[in-house]
Amino acid sequence: MLLLALVGLGSLPAAGQAPRLLNIKDQQSAEEVVAGKRSIANAAWWGFNREDSTESLQAAINSGAKTLVVPFMGDPWIVRPLQLRSQLEIVFQPGVLILAKKGEYRGGGDSLFTAVGQSNIVIHGYGATLRMHKREYQKPPYSKAEWRMGIALRGCRHVLIEGLRVESTGGDGFYVDGGGDLGWSQDITIRNCTAYDNHRQGLSVISVMNLLVDNCRFASTWGTAPEAGIDLEPDTEQNRLVNCVIRNSTFENNNGNGILVYLKPLTTNSEPVSIRFEHCWVRMAEARLTPLEPGPSAGLNGVAGIAVGAVKDNGPKGLIEFLDCVTENTSTEGARVYDKSATSARVRFVNCAFRNPWVSPAPGDGEPRVPIILHLRQPKNTENLGGIDFQDCYVYDSAPRPTVRFEVDQGDFGLRDVHGQIMAGGPGAPSLKLGKKLEDVDLRVIQAPK
């Protein structure tokens, strides 16, 4: 993956050359950056306005600097929507707050930072925050919308974002899709980031090749469905989800699923999917959803910890796998696989654990309340649910009930091509409820060691 090298602050000119390194407006230094005489710039050289710094910060981004340092100014950088460009490294100093200007962002897709068709972008934000005003956008005079993102990447290549906290957006914390001349983004890394209290998703992935999400936290999403921590959901069959790896990440207190993979738009004409979650932890808070921290997580319902759905009979080939993942204290199931055809992309759980499901079911949720459900909801998507493996998985339940249940909402359809072993611990004897119409099904559940 081609990325610009991080140039540390120590590479800036020495302090004896002040005032050119001071966080003050410096027209001469700004002009030298634009003229190509300097490769490292301080955004304050273009000025800082406590009421609205949009023009100065956009000018600094557009200046041609290879590395742009956005300094801590003692007050937020208040901005309207900003555009990123290629060949740019931004270093947000610790304590920096990029704050959406109130009364702005009237367009449904107005985002804090947007990059369309750009490449080689690096954003370092350890200790820095991007913040919008979600509650303001959720009521008039704002029109209803779900695309006011924190950072939106559309058709971009070679992007690294690390260390940022993105919160209270009017859409997703992070958004990755195609755009410009490219139907997908490519070589995208999001590392050590937090998405908190966003309106639609912590992260939405629509179309991408080579995505790495590493050591991130997606929490307290609420506002408009799906309200997931992360949602991999293409819009058209031309979109692609290829080599997507999400690892070492936490999904907690989201009003929807912690992890959602929804592939209904993809078909056999689409690129085969390759999606892998490794060492991820999904949870709600303790019983009755007492929040882990004060604020918007109070009163969230949540749904399943992990959900994979709408992989149709004519859906894409490929593999969706969960390795060493844990769901705990989930509102409904630990895992839900629904409308997933046995002939399309395979779903595999390896050494995963599901503990204490159905802590606080969402209003209207009835039976069956089981740790893992395989659910055929819409026969128009598939009449052959299956193509699922459970390899050395564990369920730790608090109620005497089946560990896995196959449920059909309409029709008389069966389960096909489901394999593996689950060890179950809890009251009652381990059991499965898979129905009588089984084809190539050898899933078994055994008692976990006490």
GIVENWO-V721029 format. One record per residue. N is the residue number from 0. RES is the residue in one small letter. OMEGA is omega as a letter, one per 20 degrees, with the letter a starting at -180 (* if undefined). BURIAL is b if it has 16 or more other C-alpha atoms within 10 Angstrom, else e. Layout:
n=N res=RES omega=OMEGA burial=BURIAL
n=N res=RES omega=OMEGA burial=BURIAL
This chain:
n=0 res=m omega=a burial=e
n=1 res=l omega=r burial=e
n=2 res=l omega=r burial=b
n=3 res=l omega=r burial=b
n=4 res=a omega=r burial=e
n=5 res=l omega=r burial=e
n=6 res=v omega=a burial=e
n=7 res=g omega=r burial=e
n=8 res=l omega=r burial=e
n=9 res=g omega=r burial=e
n=10 res=s omega=r burial=e
n=11 res=l omega=r burial=b
n=12 res=p omega=a burial=e
n=13 res=a omega=a burial=e
n=14 res=a omega=r burial=e
n=15 res=g omega=r burial=e
n=16 res=q omega=r burial=e
n=17 res=a omega=j burial=e
n=18 res=p omega=a burial=e
n=19 res=r omega=r burial=b
n=20 res=l omega=r burial=b
n=21 res=l omega=a burial=e
n=22 res=n omega=r burial=b
n=23 res=i omega=r burial=b
n=24 res=k omega=a burial=b
n=25 res=d omega=a burial=b
n=26 res=q omega=a burial=e
n=27 res=q omega=r burial=e
n=28 res=s omega=r burial=b
n=29 res=a omega=r burial=b
n=30 res=e omega=r burial=e
n=31 res=e omega=r burial=e
n=32 res=v omega=a burial=b
n=33 res=v omega=a burial=b
n=34 res=a omega=r burial=e
n=35 res=g omega=a burial=e
n=36 res=k omega=r burial=e
n=37 res=r omega=r burial=b
n=38 res=s omega=a burial=b
n=39 res=i omega=a burial=b
n=40 res=a omega=r burial=b
n=41 res=n omega=a burial=b
n=42 res=a omega=a burial=b
n=43 res=a omega=r burial=b
n=44 res=w omega=r burial=b
n=45 res=w omega=r burial=b
n=46 res=g omega=r burial=b
n=47 res=f omega=a burial=b
n=48 res=n omega=a burial=b
n=49 res=r omega=r burial=e
n=50 res=e omega=a burial=e
n=51 res=d omega=a burial=b
n=52 res=s omega=a burial=b
n=53 res=t omega=a burial=b
n=54 res=e omega=a burial=b
n=55 res=s omega=a burial=b
n=56 res=l omega=r burial=b
n=57 res=q omega=r burial=b
n=58 res=a omega=r burial=e
n=59 res=a omega=r burial=b
n=60 res=i omega=a burial=b
n=61 res=n omega=a burial=e
n=62 res=s omega=a burial=b
n=63 res=g omega=r burial=b
n=64 res=a omega=r burial=b
n=65 res=k omega=r burial=b
n=66 res=t omega=r burial=b
n=67 res=l omega=r burial=b
n=68 res=v omega=r burial=b
n=69 res=v omega=a burial=b
n=70 res=p omega=r burial=b
n=71 res=f omega=a burial=b
n=72 res=m omega=a burial=b
n=73 res=g omega=r burial=e
n=74 res=d omega=r burial=e
n=75 res=p omega=r burial=b
n=76 res=w omega=a burial=b
n=77 res=i omega=a burial=b
n=78 res=v omega=r burial=b
n=79 res=r omega=a burial=b
n=80 res=p omega=a burial=b
n=81 res=l omega=a burial=b
n=82 res=q omega=r burial=e
n=83 res=l omega=a burial=b
n=84 res=r omega=r burial=b
n=85 res=s omega=r burial=b
n=86 res=q omega=a burial=b
n=87 res=l omega=r burial=b
n=88 res=e omega=r burial=b
n=89 res=i omega=r burial=b
n=90 res=v omega=r burial=b
n=91 res=f omega=r burial=b
n=92 res=q omega=r burial=b
n=93 res=p omega=r burial=b
n=94 res=g omega=a burial=b
n=95 res=v omega=r burial=b
n=96 res=l omega=r burial=b
n=97 res=i omega=a burial=b
n=98 res=l omega=r burial=b
n=99 res=a omega=r burial=b
n=100 res=k omega=r burial=b
n=101 res=k omega=a burial=e
n=102 res=g omega=r burial=e
n=103 res=e omega=r burial=e
n=104 res=y omega=r burial=b
n=105 res=r omega=r burial=e
n=106 res=g omega=a burial=e
n=107 res=g omega=r burial=b
n=108 res=g omega=r burial=b
n=109 res=d omega=a burial=b
n=110 res=s omega=r burial=b
n=111 res=l omega=r burial=b
n=112 res=f omega=r burial=b
n=113 res=t omega=r burial=b
n=114 res=a omega=r burial=b
n=115 res=v omega=r burial=b
n=116 res=g omega=a burial=b
n=117 res=q omega=a burial=b
n=118 res=s omega=r burial=b
n=119 res=n omega=r burial=b
n=120 res=i omega=r burial=b
n=121 res=v omega=r burial=b
n=122 res=i omega=r burial=b
n=123 res=h omega=a burial=b
n=124 res=g omega=a burial=b
n=125 res=y omega=a burial=b
n=126 res=g omega=a burial=e
n=127 res=a omega=a burial=b
n=128 res=t omega=r burial=b
n=129 res=l omega=a burial=b
n=130 res=r omega=r burial=b
n=131 res=m omega=a burial=b
n=132 res=h omega=a burial=b
n=133 res=k omega=a burial=b
n=134 res=r omega=r burial=e
n=135 res=e omega=a burial=e
n=136 res=y omega=a burial=b
n=137 res=q omega=a burial=b
n=138 res=k omega=r burial=e
n=139 res=p omega=j burial=e
n=140 res=p omega=a burial=e
n=141 res=y omega=r burial=e
n=142 res=s omega=a burial=e
n=143 res=k omega=a burial=e
n=144 res=a omega=a burial=b
n=145 res=e omega=a burial=b
n=146 res=w omega=r burial=b
n=147 res=r omega=a burial=b
n=148 res=m omega=r burial=b
n=149 res=g omega=r burial=b
n=150 res=i omega=r burial=b
n=151 res=a omega=r burial=b
n=152 res=l omega=a burial=b
n=153 res=r omega=r burial=b
n=154 res=g omega=a burial=b
n=155 res=c omega=r burial=b
n=156 res=r omega=r burial=b
n=157 res=h omega=a burial=b
n=158 res=v omega=r burial=b
n=159 res=l omega=r burial=b
n=160 res=i omega=a burial=b
n=161 res=e omega=r burial=b
n=162 res=g omega=a burial=b
n=163 res=l omega=r burial=b
n=164 res=r omega=a burial=b
n=165 res=v omega=a burial=b
n=166 res=e omega=r burial=b
n=167 res=s omega=r burial=b
n=168 res=t omega=r burial=b
n=169 res=g omega=r burial=b
n=170 res=g omega=r burial=b
n=171 res=d omega=r burial=b
n=172 res=g omega=r burial=b
n=173 res=f omega=a burial=b
n=174 res=y omega=a burial=b
n=175 res=v omega=a burial=b
n=176 res=d omega=r burial=b
n=177 res=g omega=r burial=b
n=178 res=g omega=a burial=b
n=179 res=g omega=a burial=e
n=180 res=d omega=a burial=e
n=181 res=l omega=a burial=b
n=182 res=g omega=r burial=b
n=183 res=w omega=r burial=b
n=184 res=s omega=a burial=b
n=185 res=q omega=r burial=b
n=186 res=d omega=a burial=b
n=187 res=i omega=r burial=b
n=188 res=t omega=r burial=b
n=189 res=i omega=a burial=b
n=190 res=r omega=r burial=b
n=191 res=n omega=a burial=b
n=192 res=c omega=r burial=b
n=193 res=t omega=r burial=b
n=194 res=a omega=a burial=b
n=195 res=y omega=r burial=b
n=196 res=d omega=r burial=b
n=197 res=n omega=a burial=b
n=198 res=h omega=a burial=b
n=199 res=r omega=r burial=b
n=200 res=q omega=r burial=b
n=201 res=g omega=r burial=b
n=202 res=l omega=r burial=b
n=203 res=s omega=r burial=b
n=204 res=v omega=a burial=b
n=205 res=i omega=a burial=b
n=206 res=s omega=a burial=b
n=207 res=v omega=r burial=b
n=208 res=m omega=r burial=b
n=209 res=n omega=r burial=b
n=210 res=l omega=r burial=b
n=211 res=l omega=r burial=b
n=212 res=v omega=a burial=b
n=213 res=d omega=r burial=b
n=214 res=n omega=a burial=b
n=215 res=c omega=r burial=b
n=216 res=r omega=a burial=b
n=217 res=f omega=a burial=b
n=218 res=a omega=r burial=b
n=219 res=s omega=r burial=b
n=220 res=t omega=r burial=b
n=221 res=w omega=r burial=b
n=222 res=g omega=r burial=b
n=223 res=t omega=a burial=b
n=224 res=a omega=j burial=e
n=225 res=p omega=r burial=b
n=226 res=e omega=a burial=b
n=227 res=a omega=r burial=b
n=228 res=g omega=r burial=b
n=229 res=i omega=a burial=b
n=230 res=d omega=r burial=b
n=231 res=l omega=a burial=b
n=232 res=e omega=r burial=b
n=233 res=p omega=r burial=b
n=234 res=d omega=a burial=e
n=235 res=t omega=r burial=e
n=236 res=e omega=r burial=b
n=237 res=q omega=r burial=e
n=238 res=n omega=r burial=b
n=239 res=r omega=r burial=b
n=240 res=l omega=a burial=b
n=241 res=v omega=r burial=b
n=242 res=n omega=r burial=b
n=243 res=c omega=a burial=b
n=244 res=v omega=r burial=b
n=245 res=i omega=a burial=b
n=246 res=r omega=r burial=b
n=247 res=n omega=a burial=b
n=248 res=s omega=a burial=b
n=249 res=t omega=r burial=b
n=250 res=f omega=a burial=b
n=251 res=e omega=r burial=b
n=252 res=n omega=r burial=b
n=253 res=n omega=a burial=b
n=254 res=n omega=r burial=b
n=255 res=g omega=r burial=b
n=256 res=n omega=r burial=b
n=257 res=g omega=r burial=b
n=258 res=i omega=r burial=b
n=259 res=l omega=r burial=b
n=260 res=v omega=a burial=b
n=261 res=y omega=a burial=b
n=262 res=l omega=a burial=b
n=263 res=k omega=a burial=b
n=264 res=p omega=a burial=b
n=265 res=l omega=a burial=b
n=266 res=t omega=r burial=b
n=267 res=t omega=r burial=e
n=268 res=n omega=a burial=e
n=269 res=s omega=r burial=b
n=270 res=e omega=r burial=b
n=271 res=p omega=a burial=b
n=272 res=v omega=r burial=b
n=273 res=s omega=a burial=b
n=274 res=i omega=a burial=b
n=275 res=r omega=r burial=b
n=276 res=f omega=a burial=b
n=277 res=e omega=r burial=b
n=278 res=h omega=r burial=b
n=279 res=c omega=a burial=b
n=280 res=w omega=r burial=b
n=281 res=v omega=r burial=b
n=282 res=r omega=r burial=b
n=283 res=m omega=r burial=b
n=284 res=a omega=a burial=b
n=285 res=e omega=a burial=b
n=286 res=a omega=a burial=e
n=287 res=r omega=r burial=b
n=288 res=l omega=r burial=b
n=289 res=t omega=a burial=e
n=290 res=p omega=r burial=b
n=291 res=l omega=a burial=e
n=292 res=e omega=a burial=e
n=293 res=p omega=r burial=e
n=294 res=g omega=a burial=e
n=295 res=p omega=r burial=b
n=296 res=s omega=r burial=b
n=297 res=a omega=r burial=b
n=298 res=g omega=r burial=e
n=299 res=l omega=a burial=b
n=300 res=n omega=a burial=b
n=301 res=g omega=r burial=b
n=302 res=v omega=r burial=b
n=303 res=a omega=r burial=b
n=304 res=g omega=r burial=b
n=305 res=i omega=r burial=b
n=306 res=a omega=r burial=b
n=307 res=v omega=a burial=b
n=308 res=g omega=r burial=b
n=309 res=a omega=r burial=b
n=310 res=v omega=a burial=b
n=311 res=k omega=r burial=b
n=312 res=d omega=r burial=b
n=313 res=n omega=a burial=b
n=314 res=g omega=a burial=b
n=315 res=p omega=r burial=b
n=316 res=k omega=r burial=b
n=317 res=g omega=a burial=b
n=318 res=l omega=r burial=b
n=319 res=i omega=a burial=b
n=320 res=e omega=r burial=b
n=321 res=f omega=a burial=b
n=322 res=l omega=r burial=b
n=323 res=d omega=r burial=b
n=324 res=c omega=a burial=b
n=325 res=v omega=r burial=b
n=326 res=t omega=a burial=b
n=327 res=e omega=r burial=b
n=328 res=n omega=a burial=b
n=329 res=t omega=a burial=b
n=330 res=s omega=r burial=b
n=331 res=t omega=a burial=b
n=332 res=e omega=r burial=b
n=333 res=g omega=r burial=b
n=334 res=a omega=r burial=b
n=335 res=r omega=r burial=b
n=336 res=v omega=a burial=b
n=337 res=y omega=r burial=b
n=338 res=d omega=a burial=b
n=339 res=k omega=a burial=b
n=340 res=s omega=r burial=b
n=341 res=a omega=a burial=b
n=342 res=t omega=a burial=b
n=343 res=s omega=a burial=b
n=344 res=a omega=a burial=b
n=345 res=r omega=r burial=b
n=346 res=v omega=a burial=b
n=347 res=r omega=r burial=b
n=348 res=f omega=a burial=b
n=349 res=v omega=r burial=b
n=350 res=n omega=r burial=b
n=351 res=c omega=a burial=b
n=352 res=a omega=a burial=b
n=353 res=f omega=a burial=b
n=354 res=r omega=r burial=b
n=355 res=n omega=r burial=b
n=356 res=p omega=r burial=b
n=357 res=w omega=r burial=b
n=358 res=v omega=r burial=b
n=359 res=s omega=a burial=b
n=360 res=p omega=r burial=b
n=361 res=a omega=r burial=b
n=362 res=p omega=r burial=e
n=363 res=g omega=r burial=e
n=364 res=d omega=r burial=e
n=365 res=g omega=r burial=e
n=366 res=e omega=i burial=e
n=367 res=p omega=r burial=e
n=368 res=r omega=a burial=b
n=369 res=v omega=r burial=b
n=370 res=p omega=a burial=b
n=371 res=i omega=r burial=b
n=372 res=i omega=r burial=b
n=373 res=l omega=a burial=b
n=374 res=h omega=r burial=b
n=375 res=l omega=a burial=b
n=376 res=r omega=a burial=b
n=377 res=q omega=a burial=b
n=378 res=p omega=r burial=b
n=379 res=k omega=r burial=e
n=380 res=n omega=r burial=b
n=381 res=t omega=r burial=b
n=382 res=e omega=a burial=b
n=383 res=n omega=a burial=b
n=384 res=l omega=r burial=b
n=385 res=g omega=a burial=b
n=386 res=g omega=a burial=b
n=387 res=i omega=r burial=b
n=388 res=d omega=r burial=b
n=389 res=f omega=a burial=b
n=390 res=q omega=r burial=b
n=391 res=d omega=r burial=e
n=392 res=c omega=a burial=b
n=393 res=y omega=r burial=b
n=394 res=v omega=r burial=b
n=395 res=y omega=a burial=b
n=396 res=d omega=r burial=b
n=397 res=s omega=a burial=b
n=398 res=a omega=r burial=b
n=399 res=p omega=a burial=e
n=400 res=r omega=r burial=b
n=401 res=p omega=r burial=b
n=402 res=t omega=r burial=b
n=403 res=v omega=r burial=b
n=404 res=r omega=r burial=b
n=405 res=f omega=a burial=b
n=406 res=e omega=r burial=b
n=407 res=v omega=a burial=b
n=408 res=d omega=a burial=e
n=409 res=q omega=a burial=e
n=410 res=g omega=a burial=e
n=411 res=d omega=a burial=e
n=412 res=f omega=a burial=b
n=413 res=g omega=a burial=b
n=414 res=l omega=a burial=b
n=415 res=r omega=r burial=b
n=416 res=d omega=r burial=b
n=417 res=v omega=a burial=b
n=418 res=h omega=r burial=b
n=419 res=g omega=a burial=b
n=420 res=q omega=r burial=b
n=421 res=i omega=r burial=b
n=422 res=m omega=a burial=b
n=423 res=a omega=r burial=b
n=424 res=g omega=a burial=b
n=425 res=g omega=a burial=b
n=426 res=p omega=r burial=e
n=427 res=g omega=r burial=e
n=428 res=a omega=r burial=e
n=429 res=p omega=a burial=b
n=430 res=s omega=r burial=b
n=431 res=l omega=r burial=e
n=432 res=k omega=a burial=e
n=433 res=l omega=a burial=b
n=434 res=g omega=a burial=e
n=435 res=k omega=a burial=e
n=436 res=k omega=a burial=e
n=437 res=l omega=r burial=e
n=438 res=e omega=a burial=e
n=439 res=d omega=r burial=e
n=440 res=v omega=r burial=b
n=441 res=d omega=r burial=e
n=442 res=l omega=r burial=b
n=443 res=r omega=r burial=b
n=444 res=v omega=a burial=b
n=445 res=i omega=a burial=e
n=446 res=q omega=r burial=b
n=447 res=a omega=r burial=e
n=448 res=p omega=r burial=e
n=449 res=k omega=* burial=e
